[in-house]
């Protein structure tokens, strides 16, 4: 991805990314000063810095880690992280911790009401509730870029939240650009590196591991890519940032014929950053309107322009967030236990490159 070249133009400075996951350990060397704990809304701030698997912290470092102390250096080290801790499978049912940890829909809704531009969901669930769907639509109506992993392994047939409208689904590729085996099909809008990416082994934060292919890390790098672009072009809308990712993605097929495996191709933010004349297109037109079954942001803007009370619109959206409930399926994997040296960790991420794009082609539908 030629990160060093991109950092001469943008590091993601000024962009906040909401990481909704297992919590984010703000005290790792790479994340010191990068996590805005004080900006987490009070309603969902339960133990946000207690990461009970290490996944949320890994995602945060891949996005905005500084690389200090031999830690991971993220793709957008100038960005900031706003952490959200949601209830996943590692919490024992019936415990006080499980009961107090916010639901996914609550975290998404809370993040939508902040100034975070990007919401990263490196998770996939088998079942979805009306609450979750309404929360995603609410976030989209507020102009947020929602990015989610498509799932892998046993979850290859599971797409939520990446299968929902107004979510940019991201799949995993190896260093040559080939889509990882076993990834969920039909849910990806984009691909990003997701193989042999270091991450914290567990909640003890003693060492990094290299695990199996993981779309969660790919989603993190896609969020970081968006942060780089939005930082360089702070006046762009979510539609323009999304369009820039789609337009410049690496692919060997027609843009109007997205692949079932990799969507519109491999993220290449460098192609936007190095082109001072790049045209992001109209600010009020959703580039994924066809997949999203309409342009929600444009519709929302039209409604807001005719409504005198902004709070009334928000109350209506929030009312729909609490209509349904169900028990979601949760997704985690056991990484290969391999302790990495600090130098290898930093260099391995910073020099991640895509030499040849060999994504398998197939119609998305």
Secondary structure, DSSP 4 states (H G I P E B T S, - for coil): --HHHHHTT---TT-EEEEEEB---TTSTTTTTTB-GGGS-GGG-TTTT--SSSHHHHHHHHHH-B-GGG-PBPTTTTSEEEEEEB--TTSPTTSHHHHHSBPHHHHHHHHHTSS-SEEEE---BS---HHHHHHHHHHHHTT-EEEEE---GGGTT--BTTTSTT-EEEEEE-TTSPBPTTPPSS--SEEEE-SS-EEE-STT-S-EEE-S--HHHHHHHHHHHHHHHHHHTTT--HHHHHHHHHHT-B-SS-TTS-BTTTBT-B--THHHHT-TT-----TTS-TTHHHHTS-HHHHHHHHHHH-S-HHHHHHHHHHHTTS------------------HHHHHHHHHT-----------B--
